[in-house]
Amino acid sequence: MSEYLSITPGEIKTKFLHAYLLGSVAPRPIAFASTISADGTPNLAPFSFFNVFSSNPPMLIFSPARRVRDNSTKHTLGNVIAVPEVVVNVVSYAIVEQMNLASSEYGDGVNEFEKAGFTMLASDFVRPFRVAESPVQMECKVVEIKPLGPHGGAGQLIFAQVLRMHIDRRVLDADDNIDPHKIDLVARMGANYYMRASGAGVFEVEKPLDIPGIGIDALPSYIRLSHHLSGNELGRLGNIAQLPEMDMLRAWWQSEGQAFEGKDLVAEAKSQLALNDKVTA
């Protein structure tokens, strides 16, 4: 049995709870947010409290939380209050170090585009600039700002409706879909850790069938209770429409040049997975 460290918010310091949350809820996408002050000074800052929450209307939400150490707020929040517009740029591996530099706490009025060496592109519908080096840039209007509390660590949710997307064609495949290996995104983990979402780290999991799968509970007990099958393998078995008949299973083994007799029960289950993969390929 596992042993757990159980934590109740309010009983530990916020900075420790903050670290546990960031280490647990990960990887998180990064909103590289470009805003502009009332006097026209550009600002650029990354936020990993971020995601997309709707496609009709297309809505992004990110949160420049109040600083834990001194309860101060960030320039981004003040900017979107004064000028309710933002460009959310995604972060690829090619620009992660520059993005990190832009997260430095420069003084008011400093242009992080210049500090981090990014190219400012004029937007079509909003005043903040786009990051030319980002593979996807989303021009947004801020439709709501929702404070979650007055204390250090409290989020300030910024609801941003996408008005226009700009997608670098170099990250598209032949069907104009975004190729995860070409876009090569990075995500935020806890502490100083990031994740590169490409290469061997990217894998596919087929969506459930249109007709619900049989479920793990419908598997024969010798398969369901086996200690030699992982939860992932049981999940794949539970997602098939029906278990193959033994005659089909035997025929598949023979087609692979192997003798069916003498195979253990776990091998039968694994062969059912392989047979299902062959049928649906």
C-alpha positions as CSV (number, residue, x, y, z in Angstrom):
1,M,0.0,0.0,0.0
2,S,1.1,3.6,-0.7
3,E,1.8,6.0,2.1
4,Y,0.6,9.5,1.6
5,L,1.7,13.0,2.7
6,S,-1.7,14.6,3.4
7,I,-1.9,18.4,3.3
8,T,-4.7,20.7,4.4
9,P,-4.5,24.2,2.9
10,G,-4.2,26.8,5.6
11,E,-2.1,24.5,7.8
12,I,1.1,24.9,5.8
13,K,2.7,28.1,4.4
14,T,1.4,29.2,1.1
15,K,4.8,29.0,-0.6
16,F,5.0,25.2,0.2
17,L,1.4,24.6,-0.9
18,H,2.2,26.6,-4.1
19,A,5.1,24.3,-4.8
20,Y,3.1,21.1,-4.3
21,L,0.4,22.4,-6.6
22,L,2.8,23.3,-9.3
23,G,4.6,19.9,-9.1
24,S,1.3,18.0,-9.1
25,V,-0.7,19.9,-11.8
26,A,1.7,19.5,-14.6
27,P,2.7,19.8,-17.3
28,R,1.0,23.1,-17.9
29,P,0.8,25.0,-21.2
30,I,2.4,28.5,-21.1
31,A,0.6,31.7,-22.1
32,F,3.3,34.1,-23.3
33,A,1.2,37.2,-22.8
34,S,1.8,40.4,-24.6
35,T,0.1,43.5,-23.2
36,I,0.4,47.2,-23.5
37,S,0.2,50.0,-20.8
38,A,-2.0,53.0,-21.0
39,D,1.0,55.1,-22.2
40,G,1.8,52.6,-24.9
41,T,4.7,50.6,-23.4
42,P,4.8,47.0,-24.5
43,N,5.0,44.2,-21.8
44,L,5.7,40.5,-22.3
45,A,5.4,37.8,-19.5
46,P,4.8,34.1,-19.3
47,F,2.1,32.4,-17.2
48,S,1.6,28.7,-16.7
49,F,-1.8,29.1,-14.9
50,F,-3.3,28.9,-18.4
51,N,-5.6,26.9,-20.7
52,V,-8.3,27.1,-23.4
53,F,-11.8,26.6,-22.0
54,S,-14.1,27.1,-25.0
55,S,-14.1,27.1,-28.8
56,N,-17.5,28.8,-29.4
57,P,-16.7,31.5,-28.3
58,P,-13.0,30.8,-28.4
59,M,-11.9,31.6,-24.8
60,L,-8.6,31.4,-23.1
61,I,-8.0,32.0,-19.4
62,F,-4.7,32.7,-17.7
63,S,-3.9,34.0,-14.3
64,P,-1.2,36.4,-13.2
65,A,-1.4,35.4,-9.5
66,R,-0.6,37.8,-6.7
67,R,3.1,37.2,-5.7
68,V,3.3,34.9,-2.7
69,R,6.2,36.7,-1.1
70,D,4.8,40.2,-0.9
71,N,1.2,40.1,-2.3
72,S,2.1,42.5,-5.1
73,T,0.6,42.2,-8.6
74,K,2.3,42.0,-12.0
75,H,2.4,44.6,-14.8
76,T,0.3,42.3,-17.0
77,L,-2.7,42.6,-14.7
78,G,-2.4,46.4,-14.5
79,N,-2.1,46.6,-18.3
80,V,-5.2,44.5,-19.1
81,I,-7.2,46.6,-16.6
82,A,-6.1,49.8,-18.4
83,V,-6.1,48.3,-22.0
84,P,-8.3,45.2,-22.0
85,E,-6.5,43.4,-24.8
86,V,-3.8,40.7,-24.9
87,V,-1.9,38.6,-27.4
88,V,-1.3,35.0,-26.1
89,N,1.8,33.6,-27.8
90,V,2.6,29.9,-27.4
91,V,6.2,28.8,-26.4
92,S,8.2,26.4,-28.5
93,Y,11.5,24.8,-27.5
94,A,13.4,27.2,-29.8
95,I,12.4,30.2,-27.6
96,V,12.2,28.7,-24.1
97,E,15.4,30.4,-22.8
98,Q,14.3,33.8,-24.2
99,M,10.9,33.3,-22.6
100,N,12.6,32.6,-19.3
101,L,14.6,35.8,-19.6
102,A,11.4,37.7,-20.3
103,S,10.0,36.4,-17.0
104,S,12.6,38.5,-15.1
105,E,11.1,41.2,-12.9
106,Y,12.1,44.2,-14.9
107,G,11.0,47.6,-13.7
108,D,7.9,49.4,-14.9
109,G,8.3,50.8,-18.4
110,V,10.9,48.2,-19.5
111,N,10.1,46.5,-22.8
112,E,10.7,42.7,-22.4
113,F,10.6,42.3,-26.2
114,E,13.9,44.1,-26.3
115,K,15.4,42.6,-23.2
116,A,14.7,39.0,-24.4
117,G,15.5,39.7,-28.1
118,F,12.1,39.1,-29.5
119,T,10.6,40.7,-32.7
120,M,7.5,42.8,-32.3
121,L,4.8,42.2,-34.9
122,A,1.8,44.5,-35.2
123,S,-1.5,42.8,-34.5
124,D,-4.5,43.1,-36.7
125,F,-7.3,43.7,-34.2
126,V,-5.6,44.6,-30.9
127,R,-2.9,47.1,-29.7
128,P,-0.5,44.6,-28.0
129,F,2.2,43.2,-30.3
130,R,2.7,39.6,-31.4
131,V,5.9,37.6,-30.8
132,A,7.2,36.9,-34.3
133,E,9.3,33.9,-33.1
134,S,6.2,32.2,-31.5
135,P,4.6,29.6,-33.8
136,V,1.1,30.5,-32.8
137,Q,-0.1,34.0,-31.8
138,M,-3.7,34.6,-30.6
139,E,-5.1,38.2,-30.6
140,C,-7.7,38.5,-27.8
141,K,-10.0,41.0,-26.1
142,V,-10.2,40.7,-22.4
143,V,-13.9,40.2,-21.5
144,E,-13.6,39.6,-17.7
145,I,-11.1,39.8,-14.9
146,K,-12.0,37.7,-11.9
147,P,-10.0,38.1,-8.7
148,L,-9.9,34.9,-6.6
149,G,-8.7,36.5,-3.4
150,P,-6.8,39.4,-1.8
151,H,-3.8,37.5,-0.4
152,G,-0.5,36.5,-1.8
153,G,-0.8,33.5,-4.2
154,A,-4.4,34.4,-5.2
155,G,-5.2,34.1,-8.9
156,Q,-6.5,36.9,-11.0
157,L,-8.4,35.1,-13.8
158,I,-8.2,36.9,-17.1
159,F,-10.9,35.7,-19.6
160,A,-9.5,36.4,-23.1
161,Q,-11.7,35.9,-26.2
162,V,-9.7,35.0,-29.3
163,L,-10.3,37.4,-32.2
164,R,-7.7,36.1,-34.6
165,M,-5.1,33.3,-34.7
166,H,-1.8,33.4,-36.6
167,I,-0.3,30.0,-37.2
168,D,3.2,29.6,-38.7
169,R,2.7,27.3,-41.7
170,R,6.0,25.6,-40.9
171,V,4.3,23.8,-38.0
172,L,1.4,22.4,-40.1
173,D,1.2,19.0,-41.8
174,A,0.0,18.2,-45.3
175,D,-3.7,18.5,-44.1
176,D,-3.1,21.9,-42.4
177,N,-3.3,20.3,-39.0
178,I,-0.8,21.3,-36.3
179,D,2.0,18.7,-36.1
180,P,3.0,18.3,-32.5
181,H,6.6,17.4,-33.5
182,K,6.9,20.5,-35.7
183,I,5.4,22.9,-33.2
184,D,7.7,21.5,-30.5
185,L,5.9,23.1,-27.6
186,V,7.2,23.3,-24.0
187,A,5.2,23.0,-20.8
188,R,5.9,24.1,-17.2
189,M,6.5,21.6,-14.4
190,G,7.3,22.3,-10.8
191,A,10.4,24.2,-9.6
192,N,12.8,24.8,-12.6
193,Y,11.5,21.9,-14.6
194,Y,9.9,22.0,-18.1
195,M,8.7,19.4,-20.5
196,R,9.4,19.3,-24.2
197,A,6.2,18.0,-25.9
198,S,7.7,16.3,-29.0
199,G,9.8,13.3,-30.0
200,A,9.4,10.2,-27.9
201,G,7.4,12.1,-25.3
202,V,4.4,12.4,-27.6
203,F,2.2,9.4,-28.0
204,E,-1.4,8.7,-29.2
205,V,-4.3,7.2,-27.3
206,E,-7.3,6.3,-29.4
207,K,-10.5,8.0,-28.2
208,P,-13.2,5.7,-26.9
209,L,-15.3,3.9,-29.5
210,D,-18.6,5.4,-30.8
211,I,-20.2,2.4,-29.2
212,P,-18.9,2.2,-25.6
213,G,-16.3,-0.4,-25.0
214,I,-17.0,-3.5,-22.9
215,G,-15.2,-2.0,-19.9
216,I,-12.7,-3.6,-17.6
217,D,-15.4,-5.1,-15.4
218,A,-16.6,-7.2,-18.4
219,L,-13.2,-8.8,-18.9
220,P,-12.8,-12.5,-17.8
221,S,-11.5,-12.7,-14.2
222,Y,-8.3,-14.4,-15.2
223,I,-7.5,-11.2,-17.3
224,R,-9.0,-8.6,-15.0
225,L,-7.3,-9.9,-11.9
226,S,-4.0,-10.7,-13.4
227,H,-0.9,-9.1,-11.8
228,H,0.9,-9.3,-15.1
229,L,-1.2,-6.7,-17.0
230,S,-0.8,-3.0,-16.4
231,G,-3.7,-0.6,-15.9
232,N,-3.0,0.8,-19.4
233,E,-3.3,-2.7,-21.0
234,L,-6.5,-3.3,-19.1
235,G,-7.8,0.0,-20.2
236,R,-7.1,-0.8,-23.9
237,L,-8.8,-4.2,-23.5
238,G,-11.9,-2.5,-21.9
239,N,-12.1,-0.2,-24.9
240,I,-12.8,-2.9,-27.5
241,A,-16.3,-3.6,-28.7
242,Q,-16.1,-7.3,-27.9
243,L,-13.4,-9.8,-26.9
244,P,-12.4,-12.0,-29.9
245,E,-13.6,-15.6,-30.0
246,M,-10.9,-18.1,-29.1
247,D,-11.0,-19.5,-32.6
248,M,-10.1,-16.0,-34.0
249,L,-7.4,-15.7,-31.3
250,R,-5.9,-19.1,-32.3
251,A,-6.0,-18.2,-36.0
252,W,-4.2,-14.9,-35.3
253,W,-1.4,-16.7,-33.3
254,Q,-1.0,-19.2,-36.1
255,S,-0.8,-16.4,-38.7
256,E,2.1,-15.0,-36.7
257,G,3.8,-18.4,-37.0
258,Q,3.4,-19.2,-33.3
259,A,1.7,-22.2,-31.6
260,F,-1.3,-21.2,-29.6
261,E,-1.3,-24.2,-27.3
262,G,0.8,-23.8,-24.2
263,K,0.5,-20.0,-24.1
264,D,-0.4,-18.7,-20.7
265,L,-3.6,-16.7,-20.0
266,V,-1.8,-13.4,-19.8
267,A,-0.4,-14.0,-23.3
268,E,-4.0,-14.6,-24.5
269,A,-5.0,-11.2,-23.1
270,K,-2.0,-9.5,-24.7
271,S,-2.8,-11.2,-28.0
272,Q,-6.3,-9.9,-27.8
273,L,-4.8,-6.4,-27.6
274,A,-2.6,-7.1,-30.6
275,L,-5.5,-8.6,-32.6
276,N,-7.6,-5.5,-31.9
277,D,-4.8,-3.3,-33.0
278,K,-4.5,-5.3,-36.3
279,V,-8.3,-5.2,-36.9
280,T,-8.5,-1.4,-36.3
281,A,-5.3,-0.5,-38.2
